[in-house]
């Protein structure tokens, strides 16, 4: 899929966020919080970067094992929206620079997905970004933070577009059984909020 084709499929997603709703049922509640989170929610943003190399994919990171939250899990670059950030886009770009050394000048903002609520009480705005065509992951000159990031890798776009790729799993959590999505990858276990955001992205791309 070319950059032009991606832009066409992502067209129509405005950059103006919806007003903060009084209740979380107007957001995408996600698999990991439907009945355990109460407002007010903490605003956060992640960058969902498309790598437009020979084999297109979506850039993901694996967090280091010693972090206080979501240690060792797969995630998008991102974090809290700070008061100094102009908007979710600014926060996502700042976090991507801090976490993996992705220069914001290399990112073309392509819109947003529906805000996603996590079990830790965050309202996450996924910001879509296109990276330079033909460069690939190795050509971006990334410098992952040793404190925060264990690995930077891709989920192939062909996997994202395959409706049979994600699998529904079940686990016992906080005293009850919960269901969640898992995306296949040879090396990494992709689940939780990241998998949920990927489900929304896949639905958008499949039209």
HELIX and SHEET records of a PDB file:
HELIX    1   1 UNK A    3  UNK A   10  1                                   8    
HELIX    2   2 UNK A   24  UNK A   26  5                                   3    
HELIX    3   3 UNK A   88  UNK A  100  1                                  13    
HELIX    4   4 UNK A  104  UNK A  106  5                                   3    
HELIX    5   5 UNK A  137  UNK A  140  5                                   4    
HELIX    6   6 UNK A  157  UNK A  160  1                                   4    
HELIX    7   7 UNK A  192  UNK A  206  1                                  15    
SHEET    1   A 4 UNK A  74  UNK A  75  0                                        
SHEET    2   A 4 UNK A  57  UNK A  63 -1                                        
SHEET    3   A 4 UNK A  42  UNK A  51 -1                                        
SHEET    4   A 4 UNK A  77  UNK A  80 -1                                        
SHEET    1   B 5 UNK A  74  UNK A  75  0                                        
SHEET    2   B 5 UNK A  57  UNK A  63 -1                                        
SHEET    3   B 5 UNK A  42  UNK A  51 -1                                        
SHEET    4   B 5 UNK A 122  UNK A 130  1                                        
SHEET    5   B 5 UNK A 108  UNK A 112 -1                                        
SHEET    1   C 5 UNK A  74  UNK A  75  0                                        
SHEET    2   C 5 UNK A  57  UNK A  63 -1                                        
SHEET    3   C 5 UNK A  42  UNK A  51 -1                                        
SHEET    4   C 5 UNK A 122  UNK A 130  1                                        
SHEET    5   C 5 UNK A 116  UNK A 117 -1                                        
SHEET    1   D 3 UNK A  74  UNK A  75  0                                        
SHEET    2   D 3 UNK A  57  UNK A  63 -1                                        
SHEET    3   D 3 UNK A 149  UNK A 156 -1                                        
SHEET    1   E 2 UNK A 167  UNK A 173  0                                        
SHEET    2   E 2 UNK A 176  UNK A 182 -1                                        
END                                                                             
